[in-house]
Amino acid sequence: MSFERPIGAAADVKELEYIAALIQTTDSDKEGFVDASIDARDIKYHLRSRYGIRISKEQVRKIILSGLGGGESEDDCLDLCEVVAALMIPCLRKLVTDDWIKSDSSESFNEESDGPVSVVKSNPEEESDDEQVKDRLFHELVSTEEILRDVLSNILLLATGSPKPQPLTKELVRKIFAAFDENSLVENDELVSEMIAAAGGDALSEDTEGGAVLFNTKTFARVLTSDIMLYDPSVENRYTSNFVDAFSPAPNEGGQNTSITARNSSNEIDMSEGIDAQDAKKNALGTVGDGAKVAFNTIKDDALSGLGETVIADTEYGKITKEFTFSTLDFTLDNQRSRFHVVSVWFGFIAFYLRYFYGEGNDHAVCSGDGFGCQVGQSIFNWTILMLLLCITGVIYFAVLGSGNDVYRRSFLDVFIGVAGVLVFVVFPLIPDFQFRTALFSTISDNPTGDIFHVTTIVVFVIIATMNLYFQFTNAIRVLFSDETIGRSKILSRMLVGSITRDERHFKQAAVFKVNRMMDNAFKLHTKDKPGGPTSTHDLALLNFNKISDKTEPAPGFFWVWKSFFNNDLWMKEGIWIHTRLLAGMLGQIFVVILIVAVYSIKFRGWIDDYTENVLGEQSCKASFDVENCIAPQFNGTHLGFITCTEVILEGDGCSSNQIREDVLKTLCEYIPPHPVTNETVCDNARVYSFETEYASVTGENIQQGDCEAQLTACFSYEINDDIRRAACVLGIGPKFFIPYMFEGPLCESISPINSVLDSRPQLFRQAETLIRDLRDTTDDLIDKILPDIWMLRLAATVGLVTGLIVGISIFVHYVPSTVSTVLKFRSGVLPSLRYAV
């Protein structure tokens, strides 16, 4: 992420070029595209895509370009100099107050006695200490008066040869035009007269030559601000969006701002009426007409408010409208009211999927074979069905639960839809009376009540429901107040303004900070290494700019980004927008990482236990029997190679019930002795257990564990008490290949009736047993050398989980710094901006 970026005025130029590149929409005009010109089409498409504002190119030329671009023809556009002029309007407007601009300036006074230019401050109640510090940051570096005096001195020096203030006459204005090669304006007497009138504060007749006003710093400030006095500097610290600042009407006589959300019956804004006036009309209608009709119209206006196209301005060049953009589903522009509402909806959808969709709908077989192609086809079908379900339900889910979170539309209907969505998608499925199961979708939990997963599901869904209901509660309160009322009140702004509007306020402050810094950097170009005496600094500024053009500084790194993220400098100084979808993705990722680590910690524990039990032979099923309860079945006087016993004790949860072939079961039942108490067969109504590798130990007087063990073949349980079972069992036959004489231990040949069974072994079995025992001992030694010990598995699982957790957290903490680094690279020209792609 580390890189070198330009500094000072060179960095400002690169950032201005990037701003122009972001707004440009086409490179069909190669020349205009390269020099970063912004035409009417670019402005039209930008307003349409960002705010949903429908405005024609002709309206853009008449309203915007005629004032900022210098003309209304189709070829007129905004170049970088004009963009800078537009950006400086707020800064210039704060130079003077209304009373100061109207003060008498006819008195002649020299430059030395010219007092400091006052700077208008926002309403103190709307500023915090931190905001005041940021607002003073630039003025502590260099005063605005100093910059104005320096610029005025350069103008007068080039026009007259002297930097001293002079009477403002038509001749002086013409000299200034000529000095800056504006020859077409020299003979424009009407423009010259208007400029002198603006400087003097009075309307002058055509034959007035001027001279009554001294062209000093104060007059210069008045000239710069006389045509932008409608701009309200207090909006920079107000909790309102740029849209509200631009299209909210001015306060009426009663001091109340009319709301941009007040709609008349034709879905247009009545710019002359406030909320109180509309309420009075509704009350009047209620007293004259039918109350039900009034209520119906009220509900209709609330439901249709902001839908379709709404007139937001009625100008002499035609109406400007705004169209509904469905902000709850548009995660590209971040036009939602609250980021946290969006994040909670995203987390709710993840929980919704895991609870109701995960593992469902996989029983629709389109291919019944076991081949690879069939399995692939079935998987494609299952995933296609799942994607269709997620697309359909996802759109409905986000549209419904995100309802009411629109930064523009304000309606009780949206709040009602949002609350209904929480009940339908989150609350009702948890209530048993509302649960159901379909082929593709189920709200019935397969986990038993009281299970840890069942309890966790309920807790998660209760948290999600509570958060969403809280956001809908604040949305409902927000409908009762206009955006202007909320923005001007500290209490309401903290409760209702929403994180997106709060970020837009931070961006307005970032714009102020950057413009102030741009002015400071430009001023340094004119003052660094400045020679003594009255001289123009234009050539000096160009020389200084060339000197710093190749100078760079290390860009801020990882820790700076996170520090700026938490202290809001990332928004208030750098003006970098962190999209809600990025935050939701980051939080979702860290949630998934923690969930995966937790789940696989449990799974690894189970796998290690299975490995211990099945591979290392540490069985969780213990069996024991007393040979006094055993017999050795014979056929024609010959032992069959196994014994049958009653009162065999089975302990542990590893003694699971396995399937056994019916013919084998029938054969074994012929040799099972009857119940020792009832003397009845135990084959009927008994739970059958079959085994693979378990051995049962012989118990008795002077017999220790391991002295003699018999292979467990099958058992018929007739008594169960907790984890202890009593059963009648067949022992001594290998259950896989039905090999008899499976007895092990040094004392087996001395314990009756096992010894009689072993004595009857044919010589072939004795030799085979010796060979198998030697082979098994060799195999066991080899396996012991190959198979890992338990501590190795635990170490590997721990290292893997910890590494995965570290990698997941690393990706999480690098998302924001990586995004910020990319933005800064574009702004500083390290990555070429779009305007170079020609």
C-alpha positions in Angstrom: 0.0 0.0 0.0 3.0 2.3 0.3 3.6 4.8 -2.5 4.9 8.3 -3.1 2.5 11.0 -3.9 2.9 14.7 -5.0 2.7 17.5 -2.5 1.4 21.0 -2.3 -0.3 22.7 -5.3 0.8 19.8 -7.7 -1.3 17.4 -5.5 -4.2 19.8 -5.7 -4.1 19.9 -9.5 -4.0 16.1 -9.7 -7.1 15.8 -7.4 -9.0 18.4 -9.5 -8.2 16.4 -12.6 -9.5 13.3 -10.9 -12.7 15.0 -9.9 -13.3 16.1 -13.5 -12.6 12.6 -14.7 -15.2 11.1 -12.3 -17.9 13.4 -13.8 -17.0 13.0 -17.5 -19.2 10.5 -19.3 -17.7 10.1 -22.7 -14.5 10.7 -24.6 -16.2 11.4 -28.0 -14.8 15.0 -27.6 -11.2 14.1 -27.5 -9.9 17.6 -26.8 -12.5 18.3 -24.1 -11.9 14.9 -22.5 -8.2 15.4 -22.2 -8.3 18.9 -20.7 -10.8 17.7 -18.1 -13.7 19.8 -19.4 -17.2 19.1 -18.0 -20.1 19.8 -20.4 -23.9 19.9 -20.0 -24.2 16.2 -20.8 -21.8 15.2 -18.0 -23.6 17.3 -15.4 -27.0 15.9 -16.6 -25.9 12.3 -16.3 -24.2 12.9 -13.0 -27.3 14.4 -11.4 -29.4 11.6 -12.8 -27.2 8.7 -11.6 -26.3 10.2 -8.2 -29.6 11.8 -7.1 -32.2 10.7 -9.6 -32.7 14.3 -10.8 -34.1 14.7 -14.3 -32.8 17.8 -15.9 -32.2 18.6 -19.6 -29.0 19.7 -21.1 -30.6 23.0 -22.0 -31.6 23.6 -18.4 -28.0 22.8 -17.3 -26.6 25.3 -19.8 -29.2 28.0 -18.7 -29.0 27.4 -14.9 -25.4 26.2 -14.3 -23.1 26.9 -17.2 -24.3 30.4 -17.8 -23.2 31.4 -14.4 -20.2 29.2 -13.8 -19.1 28.4 -17.4 -19.4 31.8 -18.9 -22.0 31.0 -21.6 -25.1 29.1 -22.7 -24.0 27.7 -26.1 -23.7 24.0 -26.8 -19.9 24.3 -26.7 -19.7 25.9 -23.3 -18.3 23.8 -20.5 -16.6 23.9 -17.1 -12.8 23.8 -17.2 -10.6 23.3 -14.2 -10.3 27.0 -13.5 -14.1 27.3 -13.4 -14.4 24.3 -11.2 -12.0 25.9 -8.8 -14.1 29.1 -8.9 -17.2 27.0 -8.0 -15.4 25.3 -5.2 -14.3 28.6 -3.7 -17.9 30.0 -3.5 -18.4 28.8 0.1 -15.0 30.1 1.2 -15.6 33.5 -0.4 -19.1 33.7 1.0 -17.8 33.3 4.6 -15.5 36.4 4.1 -18.2 38.9 5.0 -21.4 39.1 6.9 -24.6 40.7 5.5 -24.2 43.8 7.6 -20.6 44.2 6.6 -21.3 43.9 2.9 -24.0 46.6 3.2 -21.7 49.0 5.1 -20.7 52.3 3.6 -17.5 52.1 1.6 -17.3 55.6 0.2 -14.7 56.7 2.7 -11.2 56.7 1.5 -8.7 54.9 3.6 -5.2 53.6 2.9 -4.2 50.0 2.8 -2.4 50.2 6.1 -5.6 51.2 8.0 -7.7 48.5 6.3 -8.9 46.3 9.1 -9.0 42.5 9.0 -11.8 41.0 7.0 -14.3 39.4 9.2 -15.1 35.8 8.8 -18.7 34.7 9.2 -19.2 31.8 11.6 -22.0 29.2 11.7 -24.5 29.2 14.4 -22.5 28.4 17.6 -25.2 25.9 18.6 -24.5 24.0 15.5 -20.7 23.6 16.0 -18.8 21.5 18.4 -15.4 22.3 19.8 -13.8 19.9 17.3 -15.6 21.6 14.4 -14.4 25.0 15.5 -10.8 23.8 15.7 -11.1 22.4 12.1 -12.6 25.6 10.9 -9.8 27.7 12.4 -7.1 25.3 11.1 -6.6 27.2 7.8 -6.9 30.7 9.3 -4.2 29.9 11.8 -1.8 29.2 8.9 -2.5 32.3 6.9 -5.3 34.9 7.1 -7.8 35.3 4.4 -7.1 39.1 4.4 -3.4 38.4 3.6 -4.3 36.3 0.6 -6.8 38.9 -0.7 -4.3 41.7 -0.2 -1.7 39.8 -2.1 -4.0 38.9 -5.0 -5.3 42.5 -5.2 -1.7 43.8 -5.2 -0.9 41.5 -8.2 -3.9 42.7 -10.1 -3.2 46.4 -9.6 0.5 45.9 -10.3 -0.2 44.3 -13.6 -2.9 46.8 -14.6 -1.4 50.1 -13.3 2.1 49.4 -12.3 1.5 50.2 -8.7 0.1 47.8 -5.9 -1.5 50.7 -4.0 -5.3 50.9 -3.8 -6.9 53.3 -6.3 -10.3 54.7 -6.9 -12.5 52.1 -8.8 -13.3 53.7 -12.1 -14.4 52.3 -15.5 -10.9 53.1 -16.8 -9.3 51.0 -14.0 -11.6 48.1 -14.8 -10.8 48.2 -18.5 -7.0 48.3 -17.6 -7.5 45.2 -15.5 -9.3 43.4 -18.4 -6.5 44.4 -20.8 -3.8 43.2 -18.4 -5.3 39.7 -18.3 -5.9 39.5 -22.0 -9.7 39.8 -21.7 -9.9 42.1 -24.8 -13.5 41.2 -25.6 -14.6 42.6 -22.3 -12.8 45.9 -22.5 -15.5 47.6 -24.6 -18.4 46.0 -22.6 -19.6 49.1 -20.9 -22.7 47.3 -19.4 -20.5 44.7 -17.7 -18.0 47.4 -16.4 -20.9 49.4 -14.9 -22.4 46.3 -13.2 -19.0 45.5 -11.7 -18.6 49.0 -10.3 -22.1 48.9 -9.0 -21.4 45.6 -7.2 -18.3 47.0 -5.7 -20.1 50.1 -4.4 -23.3 48.4 -3.3 -25.4 50.9 -5.3 -27.0 50.7 -8.8 -25.1 53.1 -11.1 -26.4 54.8 -14.2 -24.8 54.2 -17.5 -23.0 57.5 -17.5 -21.5 57.0 -14.1 -17.7 56.8 -14.3 -17.2 55.6 -10.8 -14.3 56.7 -8.5 -16.4 57.0 -5.3 -15.1 53.7 -4.1 -11.5 52.9 -3.2 -10.5 49.6 -4.7 -8.9 48.1 -1.5 -9.1 44.8 0.2 -12.5 45.4 1.7 -14.0 46.5 -1.7 -12.3 43.5 -3.4 -14.0 41.2 -0.9 -17.4 42.8 -1.6 -16.9 42.4 -5.4 -16.1 38.7 -5.0 -19.1 37.9 -2.8 -21.9 40.3 -4.1 -23.4 37.7 -6.4 -23.2 34.7 -4.1 -24.9 36.0 -1.0 -27.8 33.5 -1.3 -25.4 30.8 -0.3 -25.8 29.9 3.4 -22.5 29.0 5.0 -24.2 27.5 8.0 -25.1 24.4 5.9 -21.5 23.2 6.2 -22.1 22.3 9.9 -25.7 21.3 9.5 -26.8 17.6 9.6 -28.4 17.7 6.2 -27.6 16.1 2.8 -26.3 18.0 -0.2 -29.7 17.4 -1.9 -31.6 19.1 1.0 -29.1 22.0 1.0 -29.6 22.6 -2.7 -33.4 22.1 -3.0 -34.7 23.1 0.4 -36.6 26.4 0.2 -35.5 29.4 2.1 -37.2 30.1 5.5 -40.6 31.7 5.3 -41.8 34.7 7.2 -42.5 32.6 10.3 -39.0 31.3 10.3 -40.1 27.8 9.3 -38.4 26.0 6.5 -40.7 24.2 4.1 -40.0 20.6 3.7 -38.8 19.1 0.4 -40.9 16.1 1.3 -44.2 17.9 1.5 -46.2 16.7 -1.6 -49.4 18.1 -3.0 -52.1 15.9 -4.6 -50.4 15.9 -8.0 -47.2 14.6 -6.5 -45.4 17.9 -6.7 -43.8 20.0 -4.1 -45.7 23.1 -3.2 -42.7 25.4 -2.7 -44.8 28.1 -1.0 -46.4 26.0 1.7 -44.8 24.5 4.8 -46.0 21.5 6.8 -48.1 23.7 9.1 -50.0 25.2 6.1 -50.7 21.8 4.7 -52.0 20.5 8.0 -54.3 23.5 8.2 -55.6 22.7 4.8 -56.3 19.1 5.8 -58.1 20.3 8.9 -60.2 22.7 6.9 -61.1 20.0 4.5 -62.1 17.8 7.4 -64.5 20.4 8.7 -66.1 21.0 5.3 -65.9 17.6 3.6 -66.2 14.0 4.5 -63.7 13.0 7.2 -63.2 9.6 5.6 -62.2 11.2 2.3 -59.7 13.4 4.1 -58.2 10.4 5.9 -58.1 8.5 2.6 -56.3 11.3 0.8 -53.9 11.7 3.7 -53.0 8.0 3.5 -52.8 8.2 -0.2 -50.5 11.2 -0.1 -48.3 9.4 2.4 -48.1 6.2 0.4 -47.4 8.0 -2.9 -45.0 10.5 -1.5 -41.8 10.4 -3.5 -42.9 7.7 -5.9 -42.7 8.3 -9.6 -41.5 11.8 -10.6 -41.6 14.6 -8.1 -41.1 18.3 -9.0 -38.3 19.6 -6.8 -37.8 23.0 -8.6 -39.9 25.1 -10.9 -37.6 27.4 -12.8 -38.1 29.9 -15.6 -36.5 27.3 -17.9 -38.9 24.5 -16.9 -39.5 22.1 -14.0 -36.8 19.9 -12.5 -38.0 16.6 -11.2 -36.6 13.7 -9.1 -37.6 10.1 -9.8 -37.9 7.3 -7.3 -34.7 5.2 -7.2 -35.6 2.4 -4.8 -32.7 3.2 -2.4 -33.4 0.1 -0.2 -32.1 -2.1 -3.1 -29.5 0.3 -4.5 -26.3 -0.5 -2.6 -24.1 1.3 -5.1 -25.0 4.9 -4.2 -25.5 4.5 -0.5 -28.7 6.5 -0.5 -30.0 4.8 2.7 -30.5 6.7 5.9 -28.6 4.5 8.3 -25.6 2.3 7.6 -26.3 0.2 10.6 -29.8 -0.6 9.4 -28.3 -1.9 6.2 -25.7 -4.0 8.0 -28.4 -5.5 10.3 -30.5 -6.4 7.3 -27.5 -8.1 5.7 -26.7 -10.1 8.8 -30.4 -11.0 9.1 -30.3 -12.4 5.6 -27.3 -14.5 6.4 -29.0 -15.9 9.5 -32.2 -16.3 7.4 -30.4 -18.4 4.8 -28.5 -20.5 7.4 -31.7 -21.2 9.3 -34.3 -21.8 6.6 -32.4 -22.6 3.3 -29.2 -24.4 4.2 -29.6 -28.1 3.6 -33.2 -27.7 2.3 -34.4 -28.6 -1.2 -31.6 -31.3 -1.8 -34.0 -34.2 -1.9 -35.3 -33.5 -5.5 -33.4 -36.2 -7.4 -33.0 -35.6 -11.2 -30.5 -38.4 -11.5 -30.6 -41.6 -9.5 -27.3 -43.0 -10.6 -24.0 -43.0 -8.7 -21.8 -42.0 -11.6 -19.7 -38.8 -11.6 -21.8 -37.1 -14.3 -25.0 -37.8 -12.4 -23.6 -36.4 -9.2 -22.4 -33.3 -11.1 -25.8 -32.8 -12.7 -27.6 -33.2 -9.4 -25.3 -30.7 -7.8 -25.9 -28.2 -10.6 -29.6 -28.6 -10.2 -29.5 -28.2 -6.4 -27.4 -25.0 -6.7 -29.6 -23.6 -9.4 -32.7 -24.1 -7.3 -30.9 -22.5 -4.3 -29.7 -19.5 -6.4 -33.3 -18.9 -7.7 -34.7 -19.1 -4.2 -32.0 -16.6 -2.9 -32.6 -14.2 -5.8 -36.4 -14.2 -5.3 -36.5 -14.2 -1.6 -33.5 -11.9 -1.3 -35.1 -9.1 -3.4 -38.3 -9.4 -1.3 -36.3 -9.6 2.0 -34.1 -6.6 1.3 -37.0 -4.5 -0.1 -39.3 -5.2 2.8 -36.9 -5.1 5.8 -35.0 -2.1 4.4 -38.2 -0.2 3.8 -38.2 3.1 5.6 -34.5 3.6 5.4 -34.6 5.8 2.3 -32.8 9.1 2.8 -35.3 10.9 0.4 -38.7 9.2 0.8 -40.5 9.7 4.1 -43.6 7.7 4.6 -45.4 5.9 7.4 -46.3 3.2 4.9 -42.6 2.3 4.5 -42.3 2.0 8.3 -45.3 -0.2 8.4 -43.9 -2.4 5.6 -40.6 -2.7 7.5 -42.2 -3.7 10.7 -44.4 -6.2 8.9 -41.2 -7.6 7.2 -39.5 -8.1 10.6 -42.6 -10.0 11.9 -43.0 -12.2 8.8 -39.3 -13.0 8.1 -37.8 -13.0 11.6 -40.4 -13.3 14.4 -43.3 -15.5 13.1 -41.0 -18.5 11.9 -39.9 -18.9 15.5 -43.4 -19.4 16.8 -44.5 -23.1 16.6 -48.0 -22.2 15.5 -46.7 -20.4 12.4 -44.0 -23.0 11.4 -44.4 -25.0 8.2 -42.3 -27.2 5.8 -42.3 -27.3 2.1 -40.2 -29.1 -0.5 -37.9 -26.1 -0.9 -38.3 -24.1 2.3 -38.8 -25.0 5.9 -39.3 -23.1 9.1 -39.3 -26.2 11.3 -36.0 -26.7 13.2 -34.6 -30.2 13.1 -32.7 -29.5 16.4 -34.6 -30.5 19.6 -35.9 -27.8 21.9 -33.2 -26.8 24.3 -30.4 -27.8 22.0 -27.5 -25.3 21.8 -28.1 -24.6 18.1 -31.8 -24.1 18.7 -31.2 -21.7 21.6 -28.5 -19.9 19.6 -30.9 -19.5 16.6 -33.6 -18.0 18.9 -31.1 -15.6 20.5 -29.7 -14.4 17.1 -33.1 -13.9 15.6 -34.3 -12.0 18.7 -31.3 -9.7 18.4 -31.9 -9.1 14.7 -35.6 -8.4 15.3 -34.9 -6.0 18.1 -32.3 -4.0 16.0 -34.6 -3.7 13.0 -37.6 -2.7 15.1 -35.5 0.0 16.7 -34.4 1.4 13.3 -38.1 1.4 12.2 -39.0 3.2 15.4 -36.5 6.0 14.6 -37.7 6.0 11.0 -41.3 6.6 12.2 -40.2 9.5 14.4 -38.2 11.0 11.5 -41.3 11.2 9.3 -42.8 13.7 11.8 -40.0 16.3 11.3 -38.5 17.9 8.2 -34.9 17.4 7.2 -34.2 21.0 8.1 -35.6 20.7 11.6 -33.6 17.6 12.2 -30.4 19.2 10.8 -30.7 22.3 13.0 -31.4 20.5 16.3 -28.6 18.8 18.2 -30.9 16.3 19.9 -32.9 15.4 16.8 -29.8 15.2 14.7 -28.1 12.7 17.0 -31.2 10.5 17.2 -32.7 10.7 13.7 -30.3 12.1 11.1 -28.8 8.7 10.1 -25.2 7.8 9.5 -25.3 8.5 5.7 -26.4 12.1 6.2 -23.9 12.5 9.0 -21.2 11.4 6.6 -22.4 13.9 4.0 -22.0 16.6 6.7 -18.5 15.4 7.2 -17.9 15.6 3.5 -19.0 19.2 3.4 -16.4 19.9 6.1 -13.8 18.0 4.1 -14.6 20.2 1.1 -14.0 23.3 3.3 -10.8 21.9 4.6 -9.5 20.9 1.1 -10.4 24.3 -0.4 -8.6 26.1 2.4 -5.6 23.9 1.9 -5.7 24.6 -1.8 -5.7 28.3 -1.2 -2.8 28.0 1.2 -0.8 26.0 -1.3 -1.5 28.5 -4.0 -0.5 31.4 -1.7 2.8 29.7 -0.9 3.6 29.6 -4.6 3.3 33.4 -4.8 5.2 34.1 -1.6 8.1 31.6 -1.4 11.4 33.3 -2.3 9.5 36.5 -3.1 11.9 39.4 -3.8 11.5 42.6 -2.0 9.6 45.6 -3.4 6.4 45.8 -5.4 6.6 43.2 -8.1 4.2 40.7 -9.7 4.4 37.2 -8.4 2.8 35.4 -11.4 6.1 34.3 -12.9 7.4 33.4 -9.4 4.3 31.2 -8.9 5.0 29.3 -12.1 8.6 28.8 -11.2 7.7 27.5 -7.7 5.1 25.2 -9.2 7.7 23.7 -11.5 10.1 23.2 -8.6 7.6 21.2 -6.5 6.0 19.3 -9.5 8.5 16.4 -9.1 8.6 16.4 -5.3 6.8 13.6 -3.5 6.1 12.4 0.0 5.3 9.0 1.4 1.5 8.4 1.4 -0.2 7.6 4.7 0.0 3.9 5.7 -2.0 1.3 7.5 -2.1 2.7 11.0 -2.8 6.2 9.8 -5.9 4.9 7.9 -7.4 3.2 10.9 -6.6 6.2 13.2 -8.3 8.5 10.7 -11.2 6.0 10.4 -11.9 6.1 14.1 -11.4 9.9 14.7 -13.4 10.8 11.5 -10.5 12.5 9.8 -11.0 10.0 6.9 -14.3 11.7 6.2 -13.8 15.3 7.6 -10.3 15.9 6.0 -9.8 13.4 3.2 -13.4 13.1 2.2 -13.1 9.4 1.4 -16.5 7.6 1.4 -16.5 4.1 2.8 -19.4 2.3 1.2 -21.9 0.5 3.4 -21.6 -2.7 1.3 -17.9 -2.7 2.1 -18.5 -2.4 5.8 -21.2 -5.1 5.6 -18.8 -7.4 3.7 -16.0 -6.8 6.2 -18.2 -7.5 9.2 -19.8 -10.5 7.5 -16.4 -11.9 6.7 -15.1 -11.6 10.3 -18.4 -13.1 11.5 -17.9 -16.1 9.1 -14.3 -16.5 10.1 -15.1 -16.7 13.8 -18.1 -19.0 13.0 -15.9 -21.3 10.9 -13.2 -21.4 13.6 -15.8 -22.2 16.3 -17.5 -24.9 14.1 -14.3 -26.6 13.0 -12.9 -26.5 16.6 -15.9 -28.7 17.5 -15.5 -30.8 14.4 -11.7 -31.3 15.0 -12.5 -32.5 18.5 -14.9 -35.1 17.2 -12.5 -36.2 14.5 -9.7 -36.6 17.0 -12.0 -38.6 19.3 -13.0 -40.8 16.4 -9.4 -41.3 15.5 -8.6 -42.2 19.1 -11.4 -44.7 19.2 -11.3 -46.3 15.8 -7.6 -46.0 14.7 -5.7 -46.2 17.9 -8.1 -48.8 19.4 -9.0 -46.7 22.5 -12.6 -47.9 22.4 -15.4 -46.1 24.1 -17.3 -49.4 24.4 -16.2 -51.7 27.3 -17.5 -55.2 27.6 -16.9 -57.9 30.2 -18.3 -61.3 31.1 -18.0 -64.1 33.6 -17.1 -67.5 32.1 -19.5 -69.1 34.7 -22.4 -67.8 32.5 -20.9 -69.2 29.3 -21.2 -72.4 27.2 -19.2 -73.7 24.3 -21.6 -74.9 21.5 -20.7 -78.2 19.8 -21.8 -80.0 16.6 -21.4 -83.8 16.6 -19.1 -83.5 19.6 -16.9 -80.9 17.9 -16.5 -77.4 19.3 -17.6 -74.7 16.8 -14.9 -72.2 17.7 -16.9 -69.7 19.8 -18.7 -69.4 23.1 -22.1 -67.9 24.0 -22.7 -66.1 27.3 -25.4 -64.4 29.3 -25.0 -61.4 31.7 -22.4 -59.8 29.4 -21.9 -56.2 30.6 -21.7 -53.5 27.8 -20.6 -50.0 29.0 -20.1 -46.7 27.0 -21.8 -44.8 24.2 -19.6 -46.6 21.7 -21.7 -49.7 22.0 -23.9 -48.6 19.1 -26.5 -50.7 17.4 -25.5 -51.9 13.9 -27.4 -53.8 11.2 -26.9 -57.5 11.0 -28.0 -59.9 8.3 -31.2 -61.7 9.0 -29.9 -65.2 8.2 -26.9 -64.6 10.4 -29.1 -63.4 13.2 -31.3 -66.5 12.9 -28.3 -68.8 13.0 -26.8 -67.1 16.0 -30.1 -67.2 17.9 -30.0 -71.0 17.8 -26.9 -70.9 20.1 -27.8 -68.1 22.4 -28.6 -69.4 25.9 -32.0 -68.4 27.4 -32.6 -65.5 29.8 -30.9 -66.5 33.2 -34.0 -65.5 35.2 -37.0 -66.1 32.9 -35.4 -69.0 31.1 -36.9 -67.6 27.8 -35.2 -66.8 24.6 -33.7 -63.4 24.3 -33.8 -63.2 20.6 -37.4 -61.8 20.6 -38.0 -58.1 21.4 -34.3 -57.6 22.1 -32.0 -54.9 20.7 -29.2 -56.5 18.6 -25.7 -55.1 18.7 -23.0 -56.2 16.2 -19.3 -55.2 16.4 -16.2 -54.9 14.3 -13.1 -54.7 16.5 -14.4 -54.7 20.1 -13.2 -57.4 22.6 -14.8 -58.4 25.9 -12.6 -59.1 28.9 -13.0 -62.1 31.1 -13.7 -61.3 34.8 -13.4 -63.6 37.7 -11.3 -64.5 40.7 -7.6 -64.0 40.1 -8.2 -62.8 36.6 -6.8 -59.3 35.7 -7.7 -57.0 32.8 -6.1 -58.3 29.6 -5.5 -61.8 30.9 -8.0 -63.1 28.4 -10.3 -61.4 25.9 -12.8 -62.7 23.4 -13.9 -61.0 20.1 -17.5 -59.6 20.4 -19.5 -60.9 17.5 -23.2 -60.0 18.3 -25.2 -59.3 21.4 -28.9 -59.4 22.3 -29.6 -56.8 25.0 -32.4 -57.7 27.4 -31.8 -55.0 30.1 -30.7 -51.4 29.7 -29.8 -49.1 32.7 -28.3 -45.7 31.6 -25.2 -46.6 29.6 -24.9 -50.1 31.1 -26.5 -52.9 29.1 -26.9 -56.6 30.0 -26.9 -58.9 27.0 -26.6 -62.4 25.8 -23.7 -62.5 23.3 -21.8 -64.6 20.9 -18.0 -64.3 21.4 -15.0 -65.6 19.6 -16.0 -65.1 15.9 -14.6 -62.3 13.8 -17.7 -60.3 12.6 -16.2 -59.4 9.2 -15.1 -62.7 7.8 -16.6 -65.0 10.5 -13.2 -66.4 11.6 -13.6 -68.6 14.7 -11.2 -69.0 17.7 -10.8 -65.2 18.2 -9.5 -65.3 21.8 -6.4 -63.5 23.0 -4.5 -63.4 26.3 -2.0 -65.4 28.2 -4.6 -67.2 30.4 -7.2 -68.0 27.8 -5.9 -71.6 27.5 -6.4 -72.2 31.3 -9.9 -70.7 31.6 -12.9 -73.0 31.0 -14.8 -73.3 28.6 -12.5 -71.1 26.4 -9.6 -73.7 26.8 -11.7 -76.5 25.5 -12.6 -74.4 22.4 -8.9 -73.5 21.8 -7.8 -77.1 22.3 -10.2 -78.2 19.5 -8.5 -75.9 17.0 -7.3 -77.7 13.9 -3.5 -77.6 13.3 -4.1 -75.4 10.2 -5.8 -72.8 12.4 -2.9 -72.9 14.9 -0.4 -72.3 12.2 -2.5 -69.6 10.6 -3.0 -67.9 13.9 0.7 -67.8 14.6 1.3 -66.4 11.2 -1.4 -63.8 11.5 -0.2 -62.8 15.0 3.3 -62.3 13.8 2.0 -60.3 10.8 -0.3 -58.3 13.0 2.5 -57.5 15.4 4.7 -56.3 12.5 1.8 -54.3 11.1 1.0 -52.7 14.4 4.6 -51.7 14.8 4.6 -50.1 11.3 1.3 -48.4 12.0 2.5 -47.0 15.3 5.5 -45.5 13.4 3.3 -44.0 10.7 0.2 -42.9 12.5 0.5 -39.6 14.3 0.1 -39.3 18.0 -2.9 -37.4 19.5 -0.7 -34.4 20.4 0.4 -34.1 16.8 -3.3 -33.9 15.6 -4.2 -31.4 18.3 -1.1 -29.3 17.4 -1.9 -29.4 13.7 -5.6 -28.5 14.3 -4.6 -25.7 16.6 -2.0 -24.2 14.2 -4.5 -24.5 11.3 -7.3 -22.8 13.1 -5.1 -20.1 14.6 -3.6 -19.5 11.1 -7.0 -19.3 9.5 -8.2 -16.9 12.2 -5.1 -14.7 11.7 -5.5 -14.7 7.9 -9.2 -13.9 8.2 -8.6 -11.0 10.6 -5.7 -9.8 8.4 -7.9 -9.6 5.4 -10.6 -7.8 7.5 -8.2 -5.2 8.8 -6.6 -4.6 5.3 -9.9 -4.0 3.5 -10.3 -0.3 4.5 -6.6 0.6 4.2 -6.4 -1.0 0.7 -9.6 0.9 -0.4 -8.2 4.2 0.9 -4.8 3.6 -0.7 -6.4 3.0 -4.1 -8.5 6.1 -3.8 -5.5 8.2 -2.8 -3.5 6.7 -5.8 -6.2 7.9 -8.2 -6.4 11.3 -6.5 -2.7 11.9 -6.6 -2.2 10.6 -10.2 -0.1 7.6 -9.2 -2.8 5.6 -11.0 -3.8 7.5 -14.1 -7.3 8.9 -13.9 -9.9 8.2 -16.5 -9.2 11.3 -18.5 -6.0 9.7 -19.8 -7.8 6.7 -21.3 -7.9 8.2 -24.9 
